Amino acid sequence: MIKLLSHLSFVTLTAPDVAASVRFYEEQVGLTVTDRIGEDVYLRCWGDYYRYSLVISPGPEASLATMAWRASSAEALEAAAKAVEDAGVTGTWAELHAVGRAFTFTGPFGHSMTLHWDAEHFHGTGDQASVYPDRPARRSRHIGAPRQLDHVTVAASDVDAFAAWYSEVLGFRLMARTIIPPMGPQSIFSVVTTNEKSHDLGVLADRSSRGGRINHYAFWVDQREDLFQAADVLIENGVPMEYGPSIHGIGEQNFLYFRDPSTMRIEMNTGGYRNYVPDWEAQTWTPAQGSNNFYRNGGLPPSMTESFPPADGPTATEEGLPAEVRRTFVTT
């Protein structure tokens, strides 16, 4: 079987106030606007290889409109689309800005996913050009600005079934999972990947009646010092830190969580391992091992169980469940 997908290429989010969100990403996070088409705004990190990695679209609430993966080849795109439809899911083909022909479908747990091969590569010119030939643009002058888009973590009613579907149909590798022993063997969190990263897609257990929700998405910075500087600058500018900085046990990344004006949760992370093992056997973690906060020296804020859009039930987190949330999860 050919490798179907290469990596996460962009996410499209909805926000009630597009202008406020865009201003936040430009001024506080350090992203750059590349295009404005209709009411949609396209942004990129300084190190993103393509024209954009984030799209902000108008909507009544913060939500995930779609998450996009680039296929490993033109042939792989056709094979991936066929695999999805062979699994009983109907998709649509469309021409997308700076991406071209793309296949979009809604997965079995309500999440929109877009697959594409063609992509317009970004090459900075003039003041944007880098002296490093391999860089698409010069490093941002914004302290702590992320280098590139890293991953997205969604919420689903059955974590194990979600991970199985994306692994069996699209070739994601299951890398790790978290269980809470008193609740039984079902996962409350799993991570899967299309490449050597510990994950580019995460999934948390969701006990709401609303499908297709997102818990957070993440940007990558080069080193821990960048992460700490980002936290310093953000908090100096009045942006509260929701959780971190600290380090995840799963993936071994340093992390920091905060919110944008739409309430969408953003993670900045760095570090972690690279895994090239083709027959990797996923590790099963428990919160007591530090699956989320490996130092185990800080309590999980209850707000971290919130996913988007708001719904009638919470999500778990990879650290576990606060007492007031645990009772909402069925044990088996």
N, C-alpha and C positions, 0 to 999 in steps of 0.2 A: 504494500500500500504506500503510495506517495505521501509525503508530508503535505498536509492540506494548508495549514495556516502558519504564518511567520511571526506576527507580533501585533499587539494592540496599536492601532494607528490614530484613532481619534474617538472622542466621546462628544455627543450632543446633549446638552442639558437645557431644560426650560427654566425660565425665571419670570416672575411677575413684573420686575423692573429691569429690563435688559440693560439700560443705560447705567444703572447703579452697579450691576454686577460687572459689566465691562470695565467701568472706572476702577472698581476694586482690583480686578485682575491686572490692569495696567499699572496702577499706582502702588498697590500694596504687595502684589505677588511678583510683578516684574515680567508679565507676558506682553506680547506685542500684537496689535490688531493688524491683520493682513488684508482683510476684505470685509466689506459690509454689503450684503446682497439682500434687498428687501428689508425685512426686520431682523434677519439673522446676522450675527457678528462672528467672524472667524479669527481665532487667536492662535499664537504659537509660542513655545518656549524658545530660548535662544539656540538650544542645541537640537531641536526637532528637525529631522531630515526632510520632512514634507511641508507643504505650504501651511498647514494648520494641524493642530491636535485637539483643539477645543472649539466647539460651536455653542454659542448662547442663542437660544430662540425664545420668543415670547410664549408664555404659558401662564395659567392661573396659579400654579404652585411649582415649587422646586421638584424636578423629576428627571429621570433618565429618558431621553427621547430615543437614543440608540447608542450602542457601543460598536465600534468598527474594528475589524481585523483585516490586515492585508494578507492575501493568500501567498503561498510560496512561489507561484507561477501562474500564468494564464490558464494552463491546463488544470492546475490545482483548484483554481476558482470554479471552473466548470464541474470538477469532481466534487467539490464541497457542496455546491448548490444541489447537485444530484443526490448526494448523501442525505442532505436535509429533507428533500422531497421524498426520497425513498423511505425516510423515517416517518412519513405521514404529515409533514409540515409544509404548507404551501408558502412560497416566497414570491417576491416581485422584483423585476429588473428595472433599473432606472439609471439615468445619467446624473451624476452628482458633481458638484463644483470641485474642480482640481483633482478629481478622483476618477471620473469617467464612469464606465459601466460597472454597476454594483448590484449585488443581490441582497435584499433585505427580507428578513423573516422574523416572526415572533416565536420564540422558543416555548417549550412546554410549560414554563412557569411565568410566562407573560413578559419576558424581556425581549426588546427589539435588538437584533444583531444585524450588522451590515458587513458584508464580505466584498472585497475588491482586490484587483491586482494592479491596475494602472494607478499611478499616483504622481502628481506634480512635485518634483523635488525642489527644495528651496535652496537658492544660492544667493547669499548676500552680496550686494555690490556697494561700491562707494564706502560710506562710513560703516555699513553693515558687514563688510567683508572681513574675514579673519585672516591672520597671518598663518594660521594652521590650515593647510590645504584640505584636511579631512573634515573640518568643521563647516557646517552650512552657513554659519554667521559668527560674528565676533561675540565673545562673552558679554553678557549683560552688565551694564554699569550698576544695576540694582542689586544691593547686597542681599545675598540669599536667594536670588532668583533661580528657579529650578532649571535644570538642563533640558529635561524632556518629560513627556508623559510616561507613567510607569505602569499603573494597573487600575482596575476597577473592581469593587466588591459589591455584590448585589445581595438581595434577600429572597429566599424561596422557602416554600412550605416543607419541602423534603430535600435536605442538603445532599444526602447520599444519592437520591434519584437524579438530582440536578447534575452532580459531578459525573455520574455514570452516563447520562445522555450526552453531555458535551465531550466526554472521553470517547465513547463508542461511535458517535456520529461524526465528530469533527477532529478527533485525534488529540485532544488535550491530554496531558499527563497529570494524573493525580499525584500530588507531592506530599500532602500532609492533611491530617484531620484532627479535630478536637472532639472528645466526648466528655460527658459528665457521668461518671460511673453510677451514681444512684439513680440516674434517669435511664439507664440502659445503654445499648450499643449504638444507638443512632447518633450521627454526627450533629453537632451544633454549628460547626464551622469546617470548611474544607477549602483547600487551595489547589488550583490546577494551572497548568502553563502550556504554552505552545512552543516554548524554546528553553534555553538553559537557565532562565531566572527561576527563583523559587515559586513565583506565581505572577501571572498577569491577569488572572481572574480569580476572585474569591467569592464564596457564598456563605451567608449566615442564615441560621434557622429563623423563620418568620412565622409568627402566629396571628397574623392579620388575615383578613379576607380579601386583600387587595394584591393582585399579582404585579410583577414587573417592577418591584421597588429596588432602589439603590441605597446602600448604606454610606458609601464614600467612593471617591476616586482619588488617585495619588499621582504626585509628581516626584521626580527623582532629582536630588542634588548630589554633587560630587563627593562630599565628605561631611563628617559629623560637625565640623566647625561651621559649615554652611548652614546646617540645620539649626544650630544654636544661634547663629547670627540672624537667621530668618525669624526665629522666635523672638529674639531681642527687638528687632526692628518692628515686627508686627505688634508686639505688646506696647512698645513705645508709641505706636500710632493708634492705640486704642482698640486693637483687635485682640480679644481674649483667647487664650489657649484653652481648648476643650480638654485635651489629654496629651501628656508628654511634655517635653521630650523624654523618651525612654527607649527600650529595645525590645522587640518581639522575640520570643523563643522560636516560634515558627518563622522560618525565613531568615532570622538573625538580622533583620533590618532595624536601624534606629528610626524612630517615628516621631511625628508631631501632628496633632489634629487641630483644626480650627474651622470656622464657618465663613462662607461668603454672605453677602447681603440677602440672598434668597433663602438662607438657612442651610444651603447645601454644605455637606461636610467635605473638607479637603484634607488629604494627608500629604505631608512631605516626608520622604524617607530616603535613606542611603544605607550603604553597607550591604550586608547579606552575602549569601553564597551563590555560586553558579554551579549547576548540576547538569552534566552531560550524559548521565547513566541511562541507557535506553531501557533497561529492565528495572528501573528504580522501584522499590517497594515503599509505598507511602507509610510514614510513621504515624502512629496514633498517640496524640498528646492528651493530657488532662490539664485543667487550669492550675492544679497544684504544682505542675512542672514548670509553670511560667509560659504557657503557650502564647499569651499575649504580652504581658509584662514579665520578662524573664527575671528581672531583679526582684519582683514580688514585693515591692516596697511602696506601692501606691494603689489606693482603691480606684476601682473603675467608676467613672462618673455615670450616674443613671442615664444621662442624656445620650450616651453612646449607644443605647439600645434603640434610639430613634432612627428610622429609615424614611425614605422620601419616595413619593409623597406621603404625608401623614395618613395613618389608617387606624383601624380599631384594635390593633394589637402590636406588641413590641417585637423586636428582633433580639436574638441572642448576640453575644459577642464572643470572639475567640478566647477571651479571658474567662468567660462563664456567664453566669446570670446573677444579678443582684437578687436578694431574697424576694423583693416585691414583684420581680418578673418571673422567677422560677416556677411559681405556682401556676402560671399560664401555660406551661409546657407539659404536654402529656407524657407520662413515663410508660415505657414498655419493657 
